[in-house]
Structure formats: structure tokens, C-alpha cells
Amino acid sequence: MDKYVHGYSKKEAKRLKDQAQTLTALLHADTAYPPGSRVLEAGCGIGAQTVPLAQNSPEARITAIDLSDTSLAKAKETVRQEGISNVEFEKADIFNLPYGPETFDHIFICFVLEHLENPVEALEKLKGVLKDGGSITVIEGDHGSFYCHPQSPEASLAVDCLIKIQKSMGGDSLIGRRLYPLIVQAGLSQVRVSPRMVYVDASKPELVDGFTRKTFIAMVEGVKEKAIAMQMIDEKTWNKGIADLYRTTSDDGTFCYTFFKAQGALLRS
């Protein structure tokens, strides 16, 4: 994926792992596939989401695909370190899948559609390799759902820079709110969407560190150079915005963000 707004640095890889570990219960606890079922994880990246996916369904056979050789190598190492043996990795393009019709019982796609110019086409391509009666599960965030205390204009502007930069690259960081119509448009049935809100205050130090600091603020910090280069914000305002976001991790601060998890079924008859 050459339009991944966050880049492929070691810092970003660490952020992805921190995010997955922090949000496992919230996002993955209710996803488990039957023994013997074939599951496709589309766009596995460095394997951050592959680990909980495989651990929750130890007797399912998971095929995890990605376009990046570098990401696939990291994913293989991540899964190996966790002692997981029910995943195979393949280099493949969502828009040109090397699988025949009705290859997979279920499909899982997490934090991928937000980076695509044509998410409906991606879902349609995935639907083409899904068995009748199978499911597609999609998880996405929505940066517009962020709010915090205290919240300053500069903090909101810094987050808005990330939203606008991702849009300029053909993605949509507000896609969480669109999952229902996107999945319906792709031709799936029985579509259900479940909002998953992360609420953080000082009584939840693991979320203060794992989500507010290491996931969300780290994600915003990653677009500093692009935001200033594109003249969306000046450096002084940027620095204050980031400082104000960190201010929410103080004892009297709070932070909220909503993810959306959706599932649709393929019913041909």
C-alpha cells in the first residue's frame, strides 16, 4: 500500500503493536472462527492484528496477505515469536486476489479500508472469494470521533491536519461512520455495526499510556513534517497542539475515541 499515511518506520511498527495490544479485548474479544474454517486476513501489515485473530481461533486456518514484503517479513517474525502455528502468509493484492470463488469461509479486514480510494471495490473483490453464507468483518477508526478534556483549538487543528493529509492521499480517516453503507453497497446482507468507544482517564493508566500516548498522539505526531510542509499549520501552533494533547494524559485529563466494528454476510440464495 503506497499511500499509507503513517509510513513504514520502526516507530510506526511499534505504534501498531502498542495499539493492537492495548485494544485486543475491545476490538477482538467477540471474533472467533470455528475449527477447520478458512479465514482470509486482508492487509495484515506487520501482523499486529494477526496475533489476536489467530489466538482467538486456534483451530481455524488463517491466510494473511499483504502487498509489502517488508511488512510480511515482520508479520512472520511477530507470529513466530508468539508461537502461533495456524497462519500462513502470502504476498497478494486485495484488488487482484489469487484465489478462486468460495475459497474462504470468513474474511477479516482491520484498519485497511481507510487507506483505499475505492473501499467498496475492495469489499466486492473480497466477497468474490467468500463462500456462500460466509462473513466479512471490518474494523475501522474514525478520527472525527476524538474528543478530550481539556481540549484546545490547537489540539483539534493538529488532529485535523492528519485527517486532511490522509484525504489528500486518497484515504478517509473518518471511514468508521461509513461502514454500514459501504458494506451494504458491496452487496453483503445482515450488516451490523458496533461502535467501540475508548474512554480514558487517570484511573486507567494502561490506556493513558497504551492508547492516548502511544497510539493516538503518536499517530498524530507522525504527520508533523507533512502538515508544516503543506502549510496546514505553523510549527508553533503544531507544538502547542501536541503539548495540549499530552495535557489530556494528566491526572485531571480525559480522552475519548470511537472505533467501529462491522460484519456482513454473503447470502447468494
Stockholm file with secondary structure:
# STOCKHOLM 1.0

chainA/1-269         MDKYVHGYSKKEAKRLKDQAQTLTALLHADTAYPPGSRVLEAGCGIGAQTVPLAQNSPEARITAIDLSDTSLAKAKETVRQEGISNVEFEKADIFNLPYGPETFDHIFICFVLEHLENPVEALEKLKGVLKDGGSITVIEGDHGSFYCHPQSPEASLAVDCLIKIQKSMGGDSLIGRRLYPLIVQAGLSQVRVSPRMVYVDASKPELVDGFTRKTFIAMVEGVKEKAIAMQMIDEKTWNKGIADLYRTTSDDGTFCYTFFKAQGALLRS
#=GR chainA/1-269 SS CTTCTTCSCHHHHHHHHHHHHHHHHHHHTTCCCCTTCEEEEECCTTSTTHHHHHHHCTTSEEEEEESCHHHHHHHHHHHHHTTCCSEEEEECBTTBCCCCTTCEEEEEEESCGGGCSCHHHHHHHHHTTEEEEEEEEEEEECGGGCEEESCCHHHHHHHHHHHHHHHHTTCCTTGGGGHHHHHHHTTCEEEEEEEEEEEECTTCHHHIIIIIIIIIIHHHHTTHHHHHHTTSSCHHHHHHHHHHHHHTTSTTCEEEEEEEEEEEECCCC
#=GC SS_cons         CTTCTTCSCHHHHHHHHHHHHHHHHHHHTTCCCCTTCEEEEECCTTSTTHHHHHHHCTTSEEEEEESCHHHHHHHHHHHHHTTCCSEEEEECBTTBCCCCTTCEEEEEEESCGGGCSCHHHHHHHHHTTEEEEEEEEEEEECGGGCEEESCCHHHHHHHHHHHHHHHHTTCCTTGGGGHHHHHHHTTCEEEEEEEEEEEECTTCHHHIIIIIIIIIIHHHHTTHHHHHHTTSSCHHHHHHHHHHHHHTTSTTCEEEEEEEEEEEECCCC
//
